Amino acid sequence: MHDIRAIRENPAAFDAALALRNMAPVSPEILSLDADRRARISAAETAQAEQNKASKEAGAAKGRGDEAEFQRLRALVTAKKDETARLQAEATALDAKLRELLLTIPNLPLDSVPPGEDENDNVEIRRWGEPRSFDFTPREHFEIEGVKPGMDFETAAKLSGARFVLLSGGVARIHRALAQFMLDLHSEEHGLAETWTPVLVLSEMMEGTGQLPKFGEDSYQTREGWWLIPTAEVTLTNIVNNCLIDHGYLPRRYVAHSQCFRSEAGSAGRDTAGMLRQHQFEKVEMVSITDAESGLAEHARMTRCAETVLERLGLPYRTIVLCGGDMGFGARITHDLEVWLPGQGRYREISSVSYCGDFQARRMNARYRPAGGGKPEFVHTLNGSGLAVGRTLIAVLENGQQADGSVLLPEALHPYLRGKTRLGADGLLA
């Protein structure tokens, strides 16, 4: 959410920043609503003062026996009371309308964010690893012989419909091992606090991280009103919702492995084969809560945490910075990690690491007391996948596939598979 005072002070800068997202100027609409709201508040205060004055004068008229003047002033008190109530109600309605508008406007990109309209304008920062050369045509994950027994889309469709998968046997075991490996790496080496959170949340929590009100169609809501989380970013970030914390409490670094649920609204016809884009999936999510000065350094640190997962697994990847037109709603800057998928012959997103500044904190009213004293400030928040478990499974299977239909597994996973190093062509771990 945006600071209305900052928009009033420099509307041109506000619109210029949103132009990086290819948005038309919105400050005129915001300032018009704000001016109307403030005018009603001022008029209500004036009417209230006139009511108080008339009430005092009516008492004086009554005391001196001037009945006509008393009746006139009493009628004026009633009129001013009604006027005050009307103006206050109008101001409240305009305030709600202004807040609703502000909640739908995305975060302001940093000046360093490259301009652009879509993913074609993203800028590569670096690459790691060389894509493997195959002496056969590499297959997509769901086509690999050893994977087929443990990756069942037909039964999942019978159970739940399209965009679900049923994992079993060796494939399910690798999937579980990946999540455990990521959690151990982040908690033991990267200093993130392992956390387990609910997957059902209140609407206020979805609003706090920016999924509501604008993107409700992208998530699932129960009949009781809870929302299924699209990512543990929602729960981890909202730990500080409506909190005032000491500066010494920062930074807070969390990691959680959770089920995630997304309706994939607007993705019809995209990635319909395999398990790249599912309604239900697992993710290891990282969230950091920092002070105002540490956000960008924490963003670089969190990006390295995600990159390290891929490097430990021996998976080639590239890191890109998203252009303004491709960034998520709450981000000021985003680094995407794209892993090499030989079955598709291209890099595909496996993690997004975003710095949100105080955008989410304003929505959550999450603040901290500065170390040197002074007025409380809003915390700064960051989130990133570390990593999407299903997409990492895809990358491990495709990059490790062999001509005979088996899959060689990364050494980092061997301890989590009780020393097993390969998924055989029969679907069994060996």
N, C-alpha and C positions, 0 to 999 in steps of 0.2 A: 504494500500500500504506500501511497505517496504522501509527503508532507505538504499540506495545502499552503502553508506559509512559504515554502520554497517555490511553489508554483506562482504565488502572488508576486514574489520578489523578482523572479526571472522567468517569465513564461516563455520567452524566446529560447532560452537554453533548454527548457523542458521539452519543447516541441522539436528542437534540433536533435536532442538525444533520441527521441522516439522516431525521428526520421531515419535513423540507422536501422530501425525495424521496418522501414518502408511504410510508416503510418502517417496519415494526414494530421495536421495540427489539431490538438484536442483542448488546448488551454483556453480558447475562447468560450467553449461550452462550460468548462469547469469554472472559469472565473465569473461567468454570467450567473450560474447557479449560486456560487459563493457570494456574489454581490447581492442577489435577491435575498439569500438567507440572512446575511448580515444586516441588510436594510430592515427586514422584519424584526430582528432582534433589537435593533436600535429603536425602531418605532414602538415595540412592546415596552421597552424600558422607559421611553418618553410617556407613553400612556399610563404606565404604572406610577410614574412620578406625578402625573396630573391627577390620577385617582387619589393618591395619598394627600396631595395638596387640597383637593376638593373635599376630601373626608375631614381634614383638619378644619377647613373653613366652615363646613357644615356644622361641626360641633360648636364653633364660635357663634354662628348664626342662631343656633338653637339656644345657646346660653343667653344671648341678648334679646331673645323673644321675637326674632325676625322670621316668622313662619314661612313667608313666601320665598325668602332667600334660602331658607333651610330646605324646602321642597325642591327648589331648582338645583341646589348643590347635590342633594341626595340622588336626583335623577342623573346628574352628571357623573357621580361616583359609579352608579350602575352601568352607565354607558361606557365609561372608561374601563371598568372591570371586564365587560363583555369584549371590548376592543382588545384589551391586553390578552385575554384568553384566545381570541381569534388569531392574533398576530403570533402568539407563541405556538399555536397549533400549526400555523403555516410555516413558521421557522423550523419546527420539528420535522415536518414533512419534507421540506427542502433539504434539511440536513441529511435525512435518510436517503433522499434521491442523490445527493452529492456523494455520500459514502458508497452507495451502490455503483455509481459511475467510477469512482476511484478504484473500487475493488476489481473492476474489469479491465483496467489499464495495466499493461505489463511493465516490468521493471525497466529502468533506464540502463542501456548498455554503457560500459566504460568507453572512453574515447579510443582505447586501443583495439576495440572490437572491429574487425574488418567489415566494410560495407558489402552488401550482397543480398540477393533475393532468396536463395535456397541453397541446398547442400552442394550444388556445383560451384558455389563461391566460397566455400570453406577453405581455410589455409592450413597446409600441412606444416607442422613444427619440426617433427623428427620421425625417424623410423628405427625399429630394432628388429634384428633377425632377418635372415634371407629365406624367402619362400622356397620350400623343398622342390627339387626336381624329381619328377616321377618317370619311371620307365613304362608306365601304363597310364591310361586316362583316369584321373582321380574321380571318385564318385561323391555325390552329396551324401550327407550322413545317413539318411534313411535308405539309401541304396546299397550301403556296404553290407556284405553278406553276414558278417558276424554281428551286425547291429540289428538286423531285421527281427530275430527272435525276441529281442527285448524292447522293441519300440513299436507299439501297436496303436495305430490310429483308428482302425476300424472299430475295435472294441470301445475305445474312448468315445468315438462318435455315437455308438449305440447308447453309451451311458449318459453322455452330456451334449452331443452335437459337435459341430465343427470347431476347430482350433483347440482341441484337447488331445492329450496323449497319455497312454498307459505304458509306464516303464516297468521292466521286470528283470530278474536275473542279474547278469553281469553289468548290463547298461545301468540299471537302477543303482547298483552298488557303486559304480564309477560316479554317478550323479551325486550320491550321498558323500562320497569321499571328497569330491571337489568342494562342497560346502564346508566340510570339516577342515580341509586344508586352508581355505581362505580365512575362516574364523581364527584358526590357530596362528596363521601368519600375521593377521592384523592385530590380534590381541597380545601375542607374545613378542613380536618384533616391532610393530608399528605403534604400540602404546594406546590402542583403542580399547575402550571398555566394552567387553561382550555384554550384550543386552538382549533380553527376550521380551517382546511386546505383543499386545493384542493385535488382531487383524481386523477387528470391528471398532470403529471410532465414531464419535459424535460429529455432527455437521460443523461445529465450531472448529474442530481440529482440521478438517479438510479446508475450511476457509482460511485458517491460519497459515497453511503452507501454499495456498493459491489454487487448489483444485476446484474450489467453489468460490464464487457462484458461476463462473464462466464455463467450467469444463465438467459439469455434472454428468453429461452424457457419456463421458469417457470412463466412468466408474459405475459400480453396482451399489444400490441401496436396498436394504432389507425392508420388510413391511413394518418393522418396529422403528425404523428411522436411522439405524446405524448404517455406516458405509463400510464396505470392504476396502481395505487399503490398496492403492495401486503400487505402493512401495513403502518400506519402513521409514522412509524420509518423513512421512506424516507423523508417525508416532514418536520417533526419535527427536525430531525438531521441536515438537510440542511438549516435550519434557519441561521446557522452560516457559511454556505458555502462561501468561499473566503472572510472571515471577519477577521479583527484584532481587538480584543476586550480588554478592560481593565480587569485586574484581579478582580477588585471589582464587575464586572458583573457576576462572577461565584459564586456558581453553578447556572445554569439555569435548572429548572425542569418543564417539560411540560407534559400535558396529553391531549389526543384527542380521541374522538369517531368518527370512520369513517367506511365507507364501504371499504372492502378489496377485491382484485381480484387475484386469482391464478389459473394457468392452471392445477395444480396438475400433471404436467408432470412426468411420471415414477411411478404414484400411481395406475395404472390400477389394478383392482381386490381388492384394499385395502379399507375397510370401505365404501363399496358401498351402504349399507343399512342405512337409517336414515340420519341425517344432521351433522354427525361428520366431514365429509370432503367434503367441498363445493367449487365451483368455486367463489361464491360471499358470503361474510359473513361480520359480524360486529365485531369490536374489539375496546376495550379501551386500547390505547397504551401509555406507559410512556417512556419518553426520558430525560436523564440528560446529561448536558454538564459541565464538571468539569476541574480542573487543574490537573497536573500530579501526585500530592501527594494524592488526595482525591478519586481516582477512586475505589479502593477496598472497602473503607468504604461506598461509595455511592452504590456499588453493594449490600452490605449487607442490606443497608437501603431500596433499591428498592425491594429486595426480600421480606422484611417484609411488604412492601406496598401491594404486590400481595397476600401474605399469609393472610393478614388481611381481604381482600375481602372474601376469602373462610371461614375464621373463623366467620365473621359476618353473613354469610349465613348458618352456621352450617354444612358445607360440609367437610367430612373427606378427608385429603390429605396427601401426603408425598412430601418432598423436596429432590431432588437428585442433585448431581453434575455430569455433563456429562463427559464421558471419551473422550480422544483425538479423537478417531475415530468416535464419534457421534456428535461432536460440529459443529455448523454452521460456515460458511466461515469467517465471520468477527470477531468472538469471541476469546478472550483470556481465558475466563472461563465462563461457563454457569450453572446456576441453573434452573432446570426444576421443576415446580409444577405439580404433577399428582393427579387428583381428583378421588375419589372412585365412580365408576359407578356400582351399584348393578345389573343392567340388563346384564352387561358383566361379572360381578364378578371379576373385576380387576381395577387397577388404570390406568388412561389415561391422557396424557399431556393436561394441560389447560393454562399453561404459561411457557415461556422461558425468563429468565432474564440474559442478557449478558453484560459483560464488554469488551469493544473493545480496550481499551488503545488509542493510537494515530493513529491506523490503518485507520479508516475512515477519521480522520482529515487530514492526509497526502493526501488522495485522494481529499478532499474538499478544501485543503489549508486553514484550519480554525485554527487560532492562537490567543494567548493572550499575553499581556504584563505582565511579572512577577511583583508582588507587589513591590519588591525591586529594580526594574529596570533590565536592561540587555537585552540580545537578546530575541526576541519573541519566544515562545514555542508553540507547537501544543497542542490544547485542547485534553481532553480525553472524549470519548463518551460511553454512556450506553443506552440500550433499554430493554424493557420488557413488556409483556402483562399484563394488569391489570383490566380485563381479556378478553379472547376471549368470546364474548357475547353468541354466539350460543352454545358453549360447556358448558358454565355455565348454560344456559337454560336446556340443556340435564341433567346436574348433579342435578339441582333443581327438575326437573320432576321425575327422577329415584329415587332419595333419598327420596322424599316426597310422593311417590305413596302409595295408600291404596288398600286393597283387593277389594273394590267395584269399582275400576277404577278411583277414584278421586285422587287429589294430594293436600297434605297439604303444604302450602307455607311458606318460612322462614319469621320470624317476621320482619326482616330488610326491607322486601319488602312491608309490609302492608301499610305504609304511601304513597307509590308510587302507590298503587292499591285502594286508597280511602277506606281503611279499609277492603278490601276483603282479606280473609285468605285462601281460598281454590279454586282450580279448580275442578268443579264438574264433575261427570262421564258423564254429558251431554255436557261438553266443556265450560260451563259458569262459570264465576267467582262468588263466593258467600262469 
